[in-house]
Amino acid sequence: MQIAEHTLIQIPIEAPWCWLVTADRWLFKLPDPRRFSLHKMFPPQPAALDWANVGFQVRDVNGHVECHLSLSGNNKWSAPRFVASPFLSIHGMAPGLNYGQQVYEGLKAFRHAENKITIFRPDRNAKRMQNSAEVVSIPPVPEELFLECVRLAVAANAEFVPPHESGAAMYVRPVLFGSSAQLGLSPPDGYTLAVFAMPTGVYHGAHAVNALILEDFDRCAPHGTGAAKLGGNYAPVLRHSDRARREGFGITLHLDSATRSEVDEFSTSAFIGVKRDGDNITVVQPDSRNAIDSVTAASVGEIAQKLGYRVEKRRVGYEELRQFDEVIAAGTAAALVPVGSITMRSRGDKFEYHSGSEGQGGEVCIKLLQTLRGIQSGAIDDTWGWNYEVRAPPEGWVEEGKTEK
């Protein structure tokens, strides 16, 4: 019998293998695709969504991941469990609801051109959550457990990681809180770590925003909780941000509450200033004890150094705002957003910055953003080892979570 080149045959039909052969010799054998279910292929292809208009909003996905800790029990975190629901089961008297004993994180997962999925610098988020937890008397989540939960949350919802070419990403939200009933103002016995994941676009959009300095509200006290990622640091800002947005300001900026003379951070992002002296470029980040340790800003600082820019992390006075050529808001949800102007009404000041002819960003902002996105999406070699690859969850783990009540 004559066999055409590159013919796929199976001998015998019961065997779990197919053979790839040529007319004159055997080449190698492959698993019979008829013996494997499509759901075992990982990562799956993206779901059929309108990825060009995914937006920054909550969407239904497969579920989330939970871990629990009881100090009076074995004092160990439980194994990660998949929950096929967006809802949490929590007692109404939990300190996480009543006393604000809660911290959270934000990070992103990306699909590469070859369909591989990676998470950007989750180890940094793990350490930051530990620091935040200490501020509100929550036992720290071990770094390895945090990383496992984040990876599993992404893996369980892998079809919702946007296509590589869309420019969108999966937003991952770990939240940690006191979850057992507690009437008195003291640390509770039980704690819950829940990790949610969903597809998102860019938080502020793709164009420059104008910033307003908040003067009638302090985000945190001089020796308060400003450096911790607590929900309580964000909720009080909502009404001020909404009012500023109605007045044409897409973002709000905080000065230090003690003297109102130094830059802390934007309400949603870290502050980055860019100075240009001929061909010499300096990237400046405030060194404030009241600002979040931004993973994005730290990454941009390292990228800037690699690009040959000078990087300074130091105190930034209000008067220095007039000296910057570009200003950038940096954050996980926002990535890098160019700031067109900063206004302080009480002084009648409005500082304007280069943000491109169409608000796409100044030269430095564009270069930093392209490099950051390139590393995150796999288009640029990750020489830092920042990307953590996502593997398939254990077989049956998701299905087990779906059957639990």
LOTORMAR-989049 format. One line per field, with one value per residue (C-alpha): x, y, z; residue in one letter. Coordinates in Angstrom, 1 decimal, always signed. Example, Ala and Ser with C-alpha at 12.3 -4.5 7.8 and 13.67 -1.06 7.14 Angstrom:
2
px: c(+12.3:+13.7)
py: c(-4.5:-1.1)
pz: c(+7.8:+7.1)
torza: c(A:S)
***
This chain:
405
px: c(+0.0:+1.3:+1.1:+1.1:+3.6:+2.6:-0.4:-2.0:-3.1:-4.1:-3.1:-5.1:-8.2:-8.2:-4.7:-4.3:-1.8:-1.7:+1.4:+2.7:+4.4:+6.0:+5.9:+9.1:+9.5:+7.9:+8.5:+6.9:+3.7:+1.2:-1.7:-4.9:-6.9:-10.1:-9.0:-8.8:-11.6:-11.4:-11.8:-8.4:-6.6:-5.0:-5.2:-8.5:-9.1:-10.7:-14.5:-16.7:-16.9:-16.7:-13.1:-12.7:-15.3:-14.8:-14.5:-13.6:-16.6:-17.6:-18.5:-19.8:-17.1:-16.8:-16.2:-13.5:-11.0:-11.3:-9.1:-10.0:-8.1:-9.4:-7.0:-8.7:-8.7:-5.5:-4.3:-3.4:-4.9:-7.2:-6.4:-7.6:-11.2:-13.0:-16.4:-18.7:-20.3:-19.4:-20.9:-19.3:-20.9:-20.2:-21.7:-23.3:-21.2:-17.9:-15.3:-14.6:-18.0:-18.4:-14.9:-13.2:-10.8:-10.1:-7.3:-7.2:-4.9:-5.0:-2.9:-3.3:-2.9:-2.1:-2.4:+0.7:+0.7:+1.4:-1.6:+0.4:-1.1:+1.1:+0.5:+2.6:+4.7:+2.3:+5.1:+5.1:+1.4:+1.8:+4.3:+2.3:-0.8:+1.2:+2.2:-1.3:-2.7:-0.3:-1.8:-5.3:-4.3:-4.9:-2.6:-0.4:-1.2:+2.0:+3.4:+3.3:-0.4:-1.2:+0.6:-1.2:-4.6:-4.0:-2.8:-5.8:-8.2:-6.8:-6.6:-10.2:-11.3:-8.7:-11.2:-11.9:-8.2:-8.6:-6.9:-3.3:-4.1:-6.9:-4.6:-7.0:-6.1:-7.6:-7.9:-7.3:-8.7:-7.6:-9.5:-8.6:-10.9:-12.0:-14.9:-16.1:-18.7:-17.2:-19.1:-16.3:-13.5:-10.8:-9.3:-11.7:-11.0:-11.7:-10.3:-11.1:-9.0:-11.0:-9.5:-11.7:-10.7:-12.4:-11.6:-11.1:-10.0:-8.1:-9.5:-9.1:-9.3:-6.5:-6.1:-4.8:-6.7:-6.7:-6.0:-7.4:-5.6:-8.1:-7.9:-11.0:-10.1:-7.1:-6.7:-4.8:-3.3:+0.5:+1.1:-1.9:-2.8:-2.0:+0.7:-1.7:-4.1:-7.3:-10.8:-11.2:-8.6:-10.6:-14.3:-14.0:-12.5:-15.5:-17.6:-14.7:-13.6:-17.2:-17.5:-14.2:-15.2:-18.4:-16.2:-14.0:-11.2:-10.6:-8.3:-7.6:-4.2:-3.3:-0.7:+0.6:-1.9:+0.6:+1.8:+0.0:+3.3:+4.5:+3.0:+1.8:-0.1:-3.2:-6.4:-6.2:-2.5:+1.1:+2.6:+5.4:+7.0:+9.3:+12.0:+13.9:+17.2:+18.1:+18.6:+18.8:+15.6:+14.9:+12.0:+10.9:+8.7:+7.6:+9.1:+6.1:+5.3:+1.6:+1.6:+1.0:+4.1:+3.0:+4.0:+3.5:+5.5:+8.4:+8.4:+8.4:+11.4:+13.4:+12.4:+13.4:+16.8:+17.2:+16.2:+19.0:+16.9:+17.9:+15.5:+14.9:+12.7:+12.5:+10.3:+8.5:+7.5:+4.4:+6.4:+8.3:+5.1:+5.7:+9.1:+7.9:+7.7:+5.4:+3.3:+2.0:-0.5:+0.7:-1.4:-2.4:-5.9:-4.8:-1.4:+0.2:-2.1:-0.7:-1.8:-2.5:-2.7:-2.8:-5.0:-4.9:-7.8:-6.9:-3.7:-5.1:-2.5:-2.8:+0.3:+0.2:+2.2:+3.1:+0.6:+0.6:-1.3:-4.3:-3.8:-2.0:+0.9:+4.2:+7.3:+8.6:+5.1:+4.6:+8.0:+7.6:+4.1:+5.1:+7.9:+5.8:+3.0:+5.5:+7.0:+3.5:+2.2:+5.4:+6.2:+9.4:+11.8:+11.2:+14.8:+13.6:+11.6:+8.4:+5.9:+4.5:+3.1:-0.4:-0.8:-4.0:-5.7:-5.6:-7.9:-11.3:-10.6:-13.0:-15.6:-15.5:-16.1:-19.1:-20.8:-20.3:-23.3)
py: c(+0.0:+3.4:+6.0:+9.7:+11.9:+13.4:+11.1:+10.8:+7.2:+5.1:+1.4:-0.2:+1.9:+1.0:+2.3:+5.7:+7.0:+8.3:+8.0:+10.7:+8.9:+9.6:+7.3:+5.6:+5.8:+6.4:+9.8:+10.0:+9.3:+11.8:+11.4:+10.6:+13.9:+11.8:+10.6:+14.1:+16.4:+20.0:+21.3:+19.9:+22.2:+25.0:+27.9:+27.9:+30.4:+33.8:+33.8:+35.4:+38.9:+42.4:+42.8:+46.2:+47.6:+45.5:+48.6:+48.8:+47.1:+44.0:+41.1:+37.6:+34.9:+31.3:+32.0:+33.0:+31.5:+31.4:+30.5:+30.7:+31.0:+30.2:+31.2:+28.9:+26.0:+24.7:+28.3:+27.5:+28.8:+26.3:+25.0:+27.3:+26.4:+27.3:+29.0:+29.1:+32.4:+36.0:+36.2:+35.7:+34.0:+36.3:+37.0:+40.4:+41.2:+40.5:+43.2:+43.4:+44.9:+46.8:+48.1:+48.3:+45.4:+44.9:+45.2:+44.5:+44.3:+44.8:+43.1:+42.0:+38.9:+39.0:+36.7:+36.5:+36.1:+32.3:+32.1:+31.8:+33.6:+35.4:+37.5:+40.7:+40.8:+39.1:+38.7:+42.5:+42.4:+39.6:+41.5:+44.7:+42.9:+41.5:+45.1:+46.4:+43.5:+44.3:+47.9:+46.5:+43.6:+40.8:+37.8:+38.0:+35.6:+33.6:+34.7:+31.2:+30.9:+34.3:+33.4:+30.1:+31.7:+34.3:+31.8:+29.5:+32.4:+33.3:+29.7:+29.0:+32.0:+31.7:+32.1:+35.6:+36.7:+39.0:+38.3:+39.4:+41.8:+43.5:+45.4:+44.6:+42.4:+40.4:+42.4:+40.4:+41.6:+39.8:+40.9:+40.0:+40.7:+39.7:+37.4:+35.8:+37.5:+40.0:+42.5:+44.1:+46.2:+43.5:+41.2:+38.3:+34.6:+34.1:+35.6:+35.1:+35.7:+35.8:+36.4:+37.6:+37.9:+39.5:+41.1:+44.8:+47.7:+50.8:+52.5:+56.2:+55.5:+56.0:+59.8:+62.5:+63.7:+67.0:+66.8:+68.8:+69.1:+68.4:+71.1:+70.5:+66.8:+65.0:+61.4:+60.4:+61.7:+62.4:+59.2:+57.4:+54.5:+56.2:+53.6:+50.7:+49.5:+49.7:+50.2:+52.9:+55.1:+55.1:+55.4:+58.9:+60.2:+59.1:+62.1:+64.5:+62.6:+62.5:+66.3:+66.9:+64.7:+66.7:+69.8:+68.4:+66.9:+63.2:+62.6:+64.2:+64.8:+64.8:+67.0:+66.0:+66.7:+68.1:+71.1:+71.0:+71.7:+68.3:+65.8:+62.5:+60.7:+60.8:+59.3:+56.2:+56.2:+57.1:+60.4:+60.4:+63.6:+63.9:+66.6:+67.2:+69.1:+68.7:+65.0:+64.3:+62.9:+62.6:+60.6:+61.8:+59.9:+61.2:+59.4:+59.8:+57.7:+58.4:+57.0:+53.4:+51.5:+51.3:+48.2:+50.0:+53.0:+50.9:+48.9:+52.1:+53.3:+50.2:+50.5:+54.1:+53.3:+50.6:+53.2:+55.4:+57.9:+59.3:+58.2:+60.0:+59.0:+61.9:+64.5:+66.6:+70.1:+71.8:+74.5:+71.8:+71.0:+73.9:+72.4:+69.1:+68.6:+65.6:+64.2:+60.6:+58.8:+55.2:+52.3:+48.8:+49.6:+52.8:+51.6:+54.9:+57.8:+61.2:+64.2:+67.3:+69.8:+70.2:+72.9:+74.3:+76.7:+78.5:+79.8:+80.2:+77.9:+75.7:+73.8:+72.4:+69.4:+67.9:+65.1:+64.8:+66.5:+64.2:+63.5:+60.2:+61.2:+62.9:+61.2:+59.7:+58.5:+56.7:+55.1:+53.9:+52.7:+50.8:+49.1:+48.2:+46.8:+45.0:+43.2:+42.4:+41.0:+39.1:+41.3:+42.4:+40.0:+39.9:+40.1:+41.0:+37.8:+39.8:+37.6:+34.5:+31.9:+30.5:+26.7:+24.6:+24.1:+20.6:+18.2:+18.2:+21.2:+23.6:+20.9:+20.1:+23.7:+23.9:+20.9:+22.3:+24.0)
pz: c(+0.0:-0.9:+1.8:+0.9:+2.7:+6.1:+6.4:+9.9:+10.5:+13.5:+14.0:+15.5:+16.2:+19.9:+20.4:+22.1:+19.5:+16.0:+13.9:+11.6:+8.7:+5.3:+2.3:+3.3:+7.0:+10.4:+11.9:+15.4:+17.2:+18.7:+21.2:+19.4:+19.5:+19.7:+23.1:+24.6:+25.6:+24.4:+28.0:+28.8:+26.4:+28.3:+28.0:+26.2:+23.4:+24.5:+24.9:+22.3:+23.7:+22.2:+23.2:+21.6:+24.0:+27.1:+29.3:+33.0:+34.7:+36.6:+34.3:+35.0:+34.9:+36.0:+39.7:+42.3:+44.7:+48.5:+51.5:+55.1:+58.4:+61.9:+64.7:+67.2:+64.7:+63.4:+62.8:+59.2:+55.9:+54.2:+50.7:+47.8:+46.9:+43.7:+44.2:+41.2:+42.3:+42.6:+46.1:+49.5:+52.5:+55.4:+58.8:+59.1:+62.2:+60.5:+61.3:+57.6:+57.2:+60.4:+61.4:+58.0:+58.8:+55.1:+52.6:+48.9:+45.9:+42.1:+39.4:+35.8:+33.7:+29.9:+27.0:+24.8:+21.1:+21.4:+23.7:+26.9:+29.9:+32.5:+35.6:+36.0:+39.2:+41.7:+44.2:+44.7:+45.4:+47.8:+49.9:+49.7:+50.9:+53.9:+54.8:+54.5:+56.5:+59.4:+59.5:+60.3:+62.5:+59.9:+59.9:+56.7:+53.9:+53.0:+49.7:+48.1:+49.1:+47.6:+44.4:+44.2:+44.7:+42.1:+39.5:+40.2:+39.9:+36.5:+35.4:+36.4:+34.2:+31.5:+28.6:+29.9:+29.5:+26.5:+23.1:+22.8:+20.0:+21.9:+24.2:+27.1:+30.1:+33.0:+36.2:+39.4:+42.7:+45.9:+49.0:+52.6:+55.6:+59.0:+58.4:+61.6:+63.9:+66.3:+68.4:+70.3:+68.8:+68.8:+66.2:+65.2:+65.0:+61.3:+58.1:+54.4:+51.3:+48.1:+44.7:+41.8:+38.1:+35.2:+31.8:+31.6:+29.4:+30.6:+33.7:+32.6:+28.9:+26.4:+26.4:+28.6:+31.7:+33.6:+37.3:+40.2:+43.6:+46.4:+49.0:+51.1:+51.9:+53.2:+52.1:+55.2:+58.4:+58.5:+60.5:+59.3:+56.9:+53.6:+52.6:+53.1:+50.4:+52.5:+51.2:+53.9:+52.1:+48.9:+49.8:+51.3:+48.1:+45.9:+46.3:+45.7:+42.6:+41.3:+41.8:+40.1:+37.1:+36.7:+36.6:+33.8:+35.8:+35.1:+38.1:+41.5:+43.2:+46.9:+48.6:+52.0:+54.7:+57.2:+55.2:+51.8:+50.2:+48.9:+46.3:+47.6:+44.9:+42.7:+44.1:+41.9:+40.8:+41.6:+40.5:+38.0:+36.7:+33.7:+33.3:+30.0:+29.7:+26.1:+25.5:+29.2:+30.7:+34.5:+35.8:+39.3:+41.8:+45.2:+48.2:+50.6:+53.6:+52.9:+49.4:+48.1:+47.0:+43.4:+41.5:+38.2:+39.2:+40.6:+37.3:+35.2:+37.3:+36.4:+32.8:+32.7:+34.0:+31.3:+28.7:+29.9:+31.9:+35.2:+38.0:+41.3:+44.1:+46.6:+48.1:+45.4:+46.4:+45.1:+43.3:+41.4:+39.5:+37.2:+36.2:+34.7:+31.0:+31.3:+34.2:+34.3:+36.5:+37.0:+38.4:+37.7:+36.6:+34.7:+33.4:+32.4:+31.8:+30.5:+32.6:+30.5:+33.4:+37.2:+38.7:+42.2:+42.5:+45.7:+44.1:+40.7:+39.3:+36.2:+35.1:+31.7:+30.3:+27.0:+26.4:+22.6:+19.9:+20.4:+24.1:+23.5:+25.8:+25.6:+24.1:+27.4:+28.5:+25.1:+25.3:+28.9:+28.2:+25.0:+26.9:+29.9:+27.7:+25.6:+28.6:+30.1:+26.8:+25.8:+22.9:+24.6:+26.4:+30.1:+31.3:+34.8:+35.4:+36.2:+34.3:+36.2:+33.8:+34.5:+34.3:+34.1:+37.5:+39.0:+37.2:+38.7:+41.0:+39.2:+38.7:+42.4:+43.3:+41.0:+42.7:+46.3:+47.9)
torza: c(M:Q:I:A:E:H:T:L:I:Q:I:P:I:E:A:P:W:C:W:L:V:T:A:D:R:W:L:F:K:L:P:D:P:R:R:F:S:L:H:K:M:F:P:P:Q:P:A:A:L:D:W:A:N:V:G:F:Q:V:R:D:V:N:G:H:V:E:C:H:L:S:L:S:G:N:N:K:W:S:A:P:R:F:V:A:S:P:F:L:S:I:H:G:M:A:P:G:L:N:Y:G:Q:Q:V:Y:E:G:L:K:A:F:R:H:A:E:N:K:I:T:I:F:R:P:D:R:N:A:K:R:M:Q:N:S:A:E:V:V:S:I:P:P:V:P:E:E:L:F:L:E:C:V:R:L:A:V:A:A:N:A:E:F:V:P:P:H:E:S:G:A:A:M:Y:V:R:P:V:L:F:G:S:S:A:Q:L:G:L:S:P:P:D:G:Y:T:L:A:V:F:A:M:P:T:G:V:Y:H:G:A:H:A:V:N:A:L:I:L:E:D:F:D:R:C:A:P:H:G:T:G:A:A:K:L:G:G:N:Y:A:P:V:L:R:H:S:D:R:A:R:R:E:G:F:G:I:T:L:H:L:D:S:A:T:R:S:E:V:D:E:F:S:T:S:A:F:I:G:V:K:R:D:G:D:N:I:T:V:V:Q:P:D:S:R:N:A:I:D:S:V:T:A:A:S:V:G:E:I:A:Q:K:L:G:Y:R:V:E:K:R:R:V:G:Y:E:E:L:R:Q:F:D:E:V:I:A:A:G:T:A:A:A:L:V:P:V:G:S:I:T:M:R:S:R:G:D:K:F:E:Y:H:S:G:S:E:G:Q:G:G:E:V:C:I:K:L:L:Q:T:L:R:G:I:Q:S:G:A:I:D:D:T:W:G:W:N:Y:E:V:R:A:P:P:E:G:W:V:E:E:G:K:T:E:K)
***
